[in-house]
């Protein structure tokens, strides 16, 4: 009897290839088995916000990394710095708005607060999968600017080394390129939340207030 057994595809991925390929395979495996709930993301964000409030500003940048919330958008992996994220919630009670750009889906009632919902897939001209039961909204805030962006799924909270965030490649063109901080070797697209929040073409508070 032959004692050798062929390992399953996942095991072969984790045991073969370069170190970078093995790390990527392990990350994909962990992402598949751990899908955090909105409550779990909220708990992590609140705990981090509380910790940051007690840390000197100088110490926050010593690590040379960014804490981000990773999410899925049109089968691609994106990230936004957690310091710009107020909360993550399930998309409910969407009301369309007249006379707004196509990327503004409408407004949603979140515990009595009306929030504009921005579809980054339309804004970045990405393939549109349509809305589903698992869609989440990520509430972004910086000063007076406040709106939500739509995500197909939330992958979790993680840290990204600044040294690993590289400028956008020359092959990346279009409006998406203008709102990126950079891309990691594992193809995680880190968005520039500050630029998004300061873009007057996205902020639709005037329309919501009417």
C-alpha positions in Angstrom: 0.0 0.0 0.0 1.3 3.4 -1.0 1.8 5.5 2.2 2.2 8.8 0.3 -0.9 10.9 0.0 -1.4 13.9 -2.2 -2.0 17.0 -0.1 -5.2 19.0 -0.8 -4.8 22.2 -2.9 -4.7 24.5 0.1 -2.0 22.5 1.7 0.0 22.5 -1.6 -0.4 26.3 -1.7 0.9 26.7 1.8 3.8 24.3 1.4 5.0 25.3 -2.1 6.0 28.5 -3.9 7.9 31.5 -2.7 7.6 32.9 0.8 5.4 35.7 -0.5 3.1 33.2 -2.2 2.8 31.2 0.9 1.9 34.3 3.0 -0.7 35.3 0.4 -2.2 31.8 0.4 -2.4 31.8 4.2 -4.0 35.3 4.2 -6.6 34.2 1.7 -7.4 31.1 3.8 -7.8 33.1 7.0 -10.0 35.7 5.2 -12.3 32.9 4.0 -12.8 31.3 7.5 -13.1 34.6 9.4 -15.8 37.0 8.3 -16.2 39.5 11.2 -19.6 40.8 12.0 -20.4 44.5 12.1 -20.5 44.3 15.9 -17.0 42.8 16.0 -15.7 45.6 13.7 -17.4 48.2 16.0 -15.8 46.7 19.1 -12.4 46.9 17.5 -12.8 50.4 16.3 -14.1 51.7 19.7 -11.3 50.0 21.6 -8.7 51.5 19.3 -10.3 55.0 19.5 -10.2 54.8 23.3 -6.6 53.7 23.2 -5.6 56.5 20.8 -7.2 59.1 23.0 -4.8 58.2 25.7 -1.6 58.0 23.6 0.7 61.0 22.9 0.5 61.9 19.2 4.3 61.4 18.8 3.9 57.7 19.9 1.1 57.0 17.4 3.5 57.4 14.4 6.5 55.6 15.8 5.4 52.2 14.5 5.4 53.5 10.9 2.2 51.7 10.1 -1.5 52.4 9.3 -4.4 50.8 11.0 -7.0 50.2 8.3 -10.4 48.5 7.8 -10.1 46.2 4.9 -13.2 45.6 2.7 -14.2 44.0 -0.6 -15.3 46.1 -3.6 -16.1 44.4 -6.9 -13.9 41.4 -6.1 -11.0 43.7 -5.2 -9.5 44.4 -1.7 -9.6 47.9 -0.5 -8.6 49.6 2.8 -9.4 52.9 4.6 -7.6 54.2 7.6 -9.6 53.5 10.8 -9.1 57.0 12.1 -11.5 58.3 9.4 -14.1 55.6 10.1 -16.8 56.3 12.7 -18.5 52.9 12.4 -19.5 50.0 10.1 -23.2 49.1 9.7 -25.6 47.1 7.6 -27.2 49.0 4.8 -30.9 49.5 5.5 -33.8 51.9 4.5 -32.1 53.3 1.4 -34.0 56.3 -0.1 -33.0 57.5 -3.5 -32.3 61.2 -4.0 -33.3 63.2 -7.1 -30.8 65.4 -9.1 -27.6 63.9 -7.7 -24.7 62.1 -9.4 -25.1 58.4 -10.3 -22.6 57.4 -7.6 -24.8 58.8 -4.9 -27.2 55.9 -4.2 -29.3 58.0 -1.8 -29.6 58.4 1.9 -30.0 55.8 4.7 -31.5 56.2 8.2 -28.9 55.0 10.7 -30.5 55.3 14.2 -32.4 58.4 13.2 -29.4 60.0 11.4 -29.7 60.5 7.6 -26.4 59.6 5.9 -25.5 60.0 2.2 -24.5 56.6 0.7 -21.7 56.7 -1.9 -21.2 53.8 -4.3 -17.5 53.7 -4.9 -17.9 51.2 -7.6 -19.8 53.8 -9.7 -17.5 56.6 -8.6 -14.4 54.5 -9.6 -16.1 53.0 -12.6 -15.7 49.5 -11.4 -17.9 46.5 -12.4 -21.3 46.8 -10.6 -22.4 43.6 -8.8 -25.6 45.2 -7.6 -26.9 45.3 -4.0 -27.1 42.1 -1.9 -28.1 41.0 1.6 -24.5 41.3 2.9 -23.8 44.9 1.8 -22.3 47.0 4.5 -21.8 50.8 4.8 -18.6 52.3 6.2 -19.3 55.7 7.8 -16.5 58.1 7.1 -16.0 61.3 9.1 -13.4 64.1 9.1 -14.4 67.4 10.7 -17.9 68.4 9.4 -17.7 66.0 6.4 -19.7 62.9 7.0 -21.0 60.2 4.6 -21.0 56.5 4.0 -19.4 54.3 1.3 -20.8 51.0 0.3 -18.8 47.7 0.6 -19.6 44.3 -0.6 -18.1 42.7 2.5 -15.9 43.7 5.5 -12.7 41.7 5.8 -11.5 43.1 9.1 -9.2 45.5 10.9 -5.4 45.2 10.3 -2.2 47.1 10.3 -0.3 47.9 7.1 3.4 49.0 7.2 3.9 52.4 5.5 7.0 50.9 3.8 4.7 48.3 2.1 2.4 50.9 0.6 3.8 51.7 -2.8 2.7 54.5 -5.3 0.0 53.6 -7.8 1.5 51.8 -10.9 1.5 53.8 -14.2 -0.9 51.2 -15.7 -3.6 52.4 -13.2 -5.5 55.2 -14.9 -8.8 57.0 -14.4 -10.4 58.6 -11.4 -9.5 55.8 -9.0 -5.8 56.7 -9.3 -6.5 60.2 -7.9 -7.9 58.8 -4.6 -5.2 56.2 -3.7 -2.5 56.4 -1.0 -1.0 53.4 -2.7 -1.1 49.6 -3.2 0.7 46.8 -1.3 2.5 43.9 -2.8 -0.5 41.7 -1.9 -2.7 44.0 -4.0 -4.4 45.7 -1.2 -5.6 49.1 -2.4 -5.3 51.8 0.3 -7.7 54.7 -0.3 -7.0 58.3 0.6 -9.9 58.9 2.9 -8.9 62.5 3.6 -9.1 63.3 -0.1 -12.5 61.6 -0.5 -13.9 63.5 2.5 -12.7 66.8 1.2 -14.0 66.3 -2.3 -16.9 68.7 -2.8 -18.3 66.7 -5.6 -18.9 63.8 -3.2 -20.2 65.6 -0.1 -23.9 66.0 -0.7 -24.9 67.5 2.7 -26.7 70.4 1.0 -29.0 68.0 -1.0 -29.7 65.9 2.1 -30.7 68.9 4.2 -33.2 70.2 1.7 
